Amino acid sequence: MSQSVASAVEPSVLSDEIRDGLLQDLLAVGLILRDLEHHTSAEAASRVATASRAIDADVLAVRQIIDRLKAA
């Protein structure tokens, strides 16, 4: 495989790996946090909600990275 073909494939392959690994893990953690939020005390639920919002922001960032890689 030539260098130019390898370079064209790499961003797409990387975006798939990120989507299938990191993004799926972040989404799973977000779901767990949302469930915990409903099963904890009010004080703990507030902390869990904060963590959930942070995970949501990370999911958005990862999705943006995936989109940029696919466009490359």
N, C-alpha and C positions, 0 to 999 in steps of 0.2 A: 504494500500500500504506500502510495506516495505521501510525502509530508503534507501537501495541500489537502488531500482527501482525509488524512487523519485529523488535521486541524478542523475541517468542516464537520466531522462526526463528533468530536470530543464535546463541544458544548451541549449538543442534543443528548448524548449519552449521560453526561454529568447532570443535566436537568432531570432526566428520568430517574437517576440514582437518588438525587436529592428529594424528588417527589415521592418516590417509593420508600424512602428511608426516613430522613429527617422530618419531612412534612407530615407523614403518617404518624410518626411518634409524637410530634407536637399536637396534632389533632386529638390523639388518644389521651394525652395528658390534659388537654382542655376539657374533654368530656368527663374525665375523672374528677377534675376540680369542680366542674359544675354540679356533679352529683354530690361531692363532699359538702358543697356550699349549702345544700338542703338538709344535710344530716349532722350539722355541727351547731354549736352555740352561736349566739349573735356575734360575739367578739371574734370567734374563730372564723365565722362565715365572712366577716369583713376582710380578714386577711386572705382567705381563700379567694374572694372576689377580686382582690388586688392582684393576686398571682394569676388568676384567670385572665384578667385584662392584659397582663404582661405576655402571657402565652398567645393571646389573640393578636397582639402587636407583632410577635415573632412569626406567627403564621402568615400574616400579611407581608412581612419582610421577605420571608422565604418564597412566597408565591411571586413576589416581584422579581426576585433573583432568578427563579425558574423561567419566568416570562422573558427576561433579558437574555438568558442562555439560549432559549429556543429561538429568539430573534437573531442571535449571532451566527 
